[in-house]
Amino acid sequence: MLINVLIEPHKEENMFSVTSRDLPGLFLAGRDLSALVADLPAAIKLLFNLNYQMDVQVFRATEGVKGGQAVTGEWQPMAPKYVALPLSG
């Protein structure tokens, strides 16, 4: 299953949030973007277990989709994709 994730900046709170329309219950927030991205696979795996009683392997589908600095200096939202594959057994 392909999971589209949206990572958005919140300048007023000096933080980022992570959500997905593809996976109910996915919501992470924090100031450290690297930590949020690192926590995503485990959060997706846990939600698959809780929502669907499935044990899955999760990995990033593309490395090319990244947020960054725009010409104006504003951080742009990024939308990485993750894949969850059922584990046999």
N, C-alpha and C positions, 0 to 999 in steps of 0.2 A: 504494500500500500504506500502510495506517495503522500507525504504530509507536507503541505505548504505552510511555512512558518513566516510570521511577520514580526520583525524586530523594529520597534519604533523608539525614537528619542523623545524625551520629555524634558525640555530645557528648563522649565520652571522649577521642576523638582530635582534637576541634575541627575536623571536616571534614565533607564531604558526599560521597556516592557516587551514581553514575548507572548504572542498568542497564535492560535491557529483555528481556522474555521473547520479544518479537517479532523481535528481531535478535540472533542468536548472536554473541558476542564483544564486545558493547557494554558497556564498563565504563570509566567515568571517575571520578576521585576528586581532591579538592582542597579547599582552605580557602576559595577565592574562588568563591562561588556564581554570581556574574555571569559570571565567566570560563568556568565549566563550562557554563552555559546557552549562552553565545556559541560554545563549541566543539562543541556537539552537532550542528548541521547538517553540519559538515565530517566529524565522526566517523561519522555515519550514511552520508554519501556514500561515504566510504572503505570502510566495511564492505560496502556494496552492491557496490562495485567488486571487492573481494577475495572475498566469499562467492558472488556471483552473476554476476560479470563484467558488471555493468550500470552504466551511467552514469546517475545520477538527479539530479533537482532536489529539494532538501529544503526544506520550510518548516514553520513551526509551524501546526498545524491550528486551534488555539483559543488565544485570548489570555486567556480568562476563568478558566482553571484555574491558580491560583497558590497557593503555600504562604504562610505568614505566621505571625503571632503568635496563638496561641490565648489564651483567657481566662486560662489558667494561666501564660502567658508562655513556654510551650514552643513551639519551632519545629515545625511540622507538615510531614510529607512532602508533596510535590506530585507530580502525575502528568500532566504535559503530554503532548499528542499531537502527533506530527509526521507529515507526509505525504511519501512519496518517490515521485516520478513519473518514469518512464523518459523520457530525452531522445531525441528522434527523430534518426536519422542513423546 
